[in-house]
Amino acid sequence: MDGDLARTHDLGEAYARERDAADPLADFADRFHLPDELYLDGNSLGPVSDAVEQHVDAMLSAWREYGIRGWTESDPPWFTYGESLGDDLAPLLGAAGEECIVTGTTTVNIHTLIGTFLDTLDADDDRGVLVNELDFPTDHYAIRAQLRQRGLDPDEHLHLVESRDGRTIATEDVVAAMDERDVGIVFMPSVLFRSGQLLDVEAITEAAHERDVLAGFDLAHSVGVVPHELSAHGVDFAVWCSYKYLNAGPGAVAGLYVNERHFGTTPALAGWWGHEKETQFDLNLTFTPAEDAGAWQISAAPMLSTAPLAGSLELVHEAGIDRIRENSLELTSYLMTLVDERLAERGCTVGTPREPERRGGHVAIEHPDAYRLSQALRDRGAIVDFREPNVIRVCPAPLYVGFREVRAFVDLLADLIDERVYEAYDTERGDVT
Ligand SMILES: Cc1ncc(COP(=O)(O)O)c(C=O)c1O
C-alpha cells in the first residue's frame, strides 16, 4: 500500500476524492469542529469534537448536581477517574489497565518516573540516562533536574546519542551508546518531534534489558496514532500527553505507564492521590502507595481537563487504532509522494523516513524558507507548524483529514512558492509556532 503505489495512479483531485469515498473513517471528520479549512497541526493540538464537548458538559453538570459528592457518587466516580481512563487507554498502549494511569502532565510524569528509576539503581551505582540530541527539550530539562537532585552532574550523567543526519537516530547508535557509556536508563521518544521518525521501541528495549539497562519512552507523538505493545515488549515505563492525537484539549491531563514488574517501587514524587485508594481518606501521615501505576499520581485529578479525554477516547476506540494507523500511513504516503512530484522541484525535501515502520503520524517538509512559508500557509487557512531550522510539520490526522485536504495543501504550498508570496513575510520568529 505504501511507498510508490501512488505513483502508478493519477494523483489528482479525482484520485483524492475516490480515496476519500472509500475511506471508512471519512465520516469522523463531521464530528470535529475544525477552526480552519486545512487543519494539519494535530501533532501539536488536536481539535475539539462533539464527544469531547458532551463529556465536558456532563462533567460541569455533575459538578453542579453533586458538588463534593461527585468524587464518589458521580458516574464514573471522580475519585478513581484516572484509573478508569487508564483502563480505557490501555489498549492503545498494549498494556494492562493497572499499568496505565491518566494523571499529571508529560513533564511532571518524566520527573517522577526518571526520579523513581534512578532511585532503583544501587546506591553506589552512578550510571546515568541515555537520551538523544534530537529530543524535545523538556525531557532533558526534567532528567537533568532529577540527576542534579541525586548529586549527579548532568553534564557527565546525561548521555546523548548523536544523529548522523540531523533528522534521525539510528537504533545501532542507541545500542552502541549503551555499550560505550555508563548507562542505567535509556529514555527515548517513540517518534521524534521534528522529523517524525518512529523509533524501534522493541529493539531498544530488548538491547537495554540485555545490558541491565531500564527502558523508558516518551510517547507524546505516537499515542492515538501508532499502536503500541508496551507490555509485550517489556518496556519499563512510558509517558505521553493527550492534546495531540488524542484530541483532549490544550494542556489536557497526561498519562503514564509502569510495567507491572515495577509495582511496589516507591514513587520519587509522592502525593496523596497516589496513595492506596482504600485507605487514602484515613489521611495517615505515612504514604502507602497504590499497588499499581496509580501510585505515580500526585495531586487530585483535574476533572475539567480530564473529562475531554473520555470523549476523545470514545472516538478513537470507535475508529480503532489499527485502522487509524493504516489510514495515517496512507495519508502520509500520499503526502510524501505529492511532495516528491510537485514540490521537490520547488525546493522542498521530505525529512521523514519513508519506511512505514520508521515514521509516525506527521511529515517534515524541509525548505530553506520554511518559517515564512508556514506563516503564509497559516494566513491562508492551512494550519501547520514550523520547527527550527527549516521544517514545516504537516499532520494529516486520520480522524479529520482526508486525501482531498492533503491534495489542497500541496496545491497551496506550490502556489505560494511559485508566486513567492512568502517573501512578504518577516523572518523574525513569533512566540508559538
Ligand atoms: C516529545 C514531547 N514531550 C513532551 C512535550 C510537552 O510536555 P508537556 O505536556 O509537559 O507540556 C512535548 C510537546 O510538544 C513533546 O513533543
The ligand as an SDF file (V2000), in Angstrom:
LIG
                    3D

 16 16  0  0  0  0  0  0  0  0999 V2000
    8.0510   14.7200   22.8820 C   0  0  0  0  0  0  0  0  0  0  0  0
    7.3650   15.7030   23.7730 C   0  0  0  0  0  0  0  0  0  0  0  0
    7.4050   15.5530   25.1010 N   0  0  0  0  0  0  0  0  0  0  0  0
    6.7910   16.4340   25.9240 C   0  0  0  0  0  0  0  0  0  0  0  0
    6.1200   17.5330   25.4130 C   0  0  0  0  0  0  0  0  0  0  0  0
    5.4450   18.5730   26.2610 C   0  0  0  0  0  0  0  0  0  0  0  0
    5.3520   18.3180   27.5830 O   0  0  0  0  0  0  0  0  0  0  0  0
    4.1560   18.8980   28.4770 P   0  0  0  0  0  0  0  0  0  0  0  0
    2.9260   18.1460   28.0610 O   0  0  0  0  0  0  0  0  0  0  0  0
    4.6120   18.6380   29.8420 O   0  0  0  0  0  0  0  0  0  0  0  0
    3.9810   20.3500   28.1860 O   0  0  0  0  0  0  0  0  0  0  0  0
    6.0420   17.7150   24.0370 C   0  0  0  0  0  0  0  0  0  0  0  0
    5.2970   18.8610   23.4920 C   0  0  0  0  0  0  0  0  0  0  0  0
    5.0320   19.0010   22.3500 O   0  0  0  0  0  0  0  0  0  0  0  0
    6.6880   16.7910   23.2030 C   0  0  0  0  0  0  0  0  0  0  0  0
    6.6610   16.9530   21.8890 O   0  0  0  0  0  0  0  0  0  0  0  0
  1  2  1  0
  2  3  1  0
  2 15  2  0
  3  4  2  0
  4  5  1  0
  5  6  1  0
  5 12  2  0
  6  7  1  0
  7  8  1  0
  8  9  2  0
  8 10  1  0
  8 11  1  0
 12 13  1  0
 12 15  1  0
 13 14  2  0
 15 16  1  0
M  END
$$$$
